[in-house]
């Protein structure tokens, strides 16, 4: 799903990208949380969903229209480590823009 979101952003389809990104965040966060429960001794960056969500975040925020909604969604992430990583990814994506 993250690849489709990146394609939508590249094609300038911000609304479609934003909608798909919200779904991808929900799925990715659920996957991350499930894997953290199953592997509590793992570091956050090695848990399923981490790479996909950080890459998705960097891609989505490159479209200025998606920045506010994406950062708002990141604020709702329950895991502190994941939320911090996603905020860093958002900052990187915005700065690369």
C-alpha positions as CSV (number, residue, x, y, z in Angstrom):
1,X,0.0,0.0,0.0
2,X,2.9,2.4,0.7
3,X,4.1,2.0,-2.9
4,X,0.7,3.0,-4.1
5,X,0.7,6.1,-1.9
6,X,4.1,7.1,-3.1
7,X,2.9,6.7,-6.7
8,X,-0.1,8.9,-6.0
9,X,2.1,11.6,-4.5
10,X,4.5,11.4,-7.5
11,X,1.5,11.9,-9.8
12,X,0.3,14.9,-7.8
13,X,-2.8,13.2,-6.6
14,X,-2.7,14.5,-3.0
15,X,-6.2,13.7,-2.0
16,X,-6.0,10.1,-3.1
17,X,-2.6,9.8,-1.4
18,X,-3.9,11.2,1.8
19,X,-6.8,8.8,2.0
20,X,-4.7,5.8,1.3
21,X,-2.0,7.0,3.7
22,X,-4.5,7.1,6.5
23,X,-5.4,3.5,5.8
24,X,-1.8,2.5,5.5
25,X,-1.0,4.2,8.9
26,X,-3.8,2.2,10.6
27,X,-2.6,-1.0,9.1
28,X,1.1,-0.3,9.7
29,X,0.5,0.8,13.3
30,X,-1.5,-2.3,14.0
31,X,1.2,-4.5,12.5
32,X,3.9,-2.7,14.5
33,X,2.0,-3.0,17.8
34,X,1.3,-6.7,17.2
35,X,5.0,-7.4,16.5
36,X,6.1,-5.4,19.5
37,X,3.8,-7.6,21.7
38,X,5.1,-10.7,20.1
39,X,8.8,-9.6,20.4
40,X,9.0,-7.3,23.4
41,X,12.8,-7.4,23.4
42,X,13.2,-6.2,19.8
43,X,14.3,-2.7,19.1
44,X,11.6,-0.5,17.5
45,X,13.4,-0.1,14.2
46,X,13.6,-3.9,13.7
47,X,9.9,-4.5,14.3
48,X,7.5,-5.2,11.4
49,X,5.9,-2.0,10.0
50,X,8.6,0.4,11.1
51,X,10.4,0.8,7.8
52,X,7.2,0.9,5.8
53,X,5.7,3.6,8.1
54,X,8.8,5.8,8.1
55,X,9.2,5.6,4.3
56,X,5.4,6.3,3.9
57,X,5.7,9.3,6.1
58,X,8.6,10.8,4.2
59,X,6.8,10.3,0.9
60,X,3.4,11.6,2.0
61,X,4.6,14.9,3.6
62,X,6.4,15.9,0.4
63,X,3.0,17.0,-0.8
64,X,2.4,20.2,1.2
65,X,-1.4,19.5,1.2
66,X,-0.8,16.3,3.2
67,X,1.5,17.6,5.9
68,X,-1.0,18.8,8.5
69,X,-3.2,15.6,8.3
70,X,-0.1,13.4,8.4
71,X,1.4,15.1,11.4
72,X,-2.0,15.0,13.1
73,X,-2.2,11.3,12.4
74,X,1.3,10.7,13.8
75,X,0.2,12.5,17.0
76,X,-2.4,9.7,17.5
77,X,0.2,6.9,17.3
78,X,0.2,5.1,20.7
79,X,3.7,3.8,20.7
80,X,6.1,6.5,21.8
81,X,9.1,5.1,19.9
82,X,7.2,4.8,16.7
83,X,5.6,8.3,17.1
84,X,9.0,9.9,17.6
85,X,10.5,8.0,14.6
86,X,7.5,9.1,12.4
87,X,7.9,12.7,13.5
88,X,11.6,12.6,12.5
89,X,10.6,11.0,9.2
90,X,8.1,13.8,8.6
91,X,10.7,16.4,9.3
92,X,13.1,14.7,6.9
93,X,10.4,14.5,4.2
94,X,9.5,18.2,4.6
95,X,13.1,19.3,4.5
96,X,13.8,17.3,1.3
97,X,10.9,19.0,-0.4
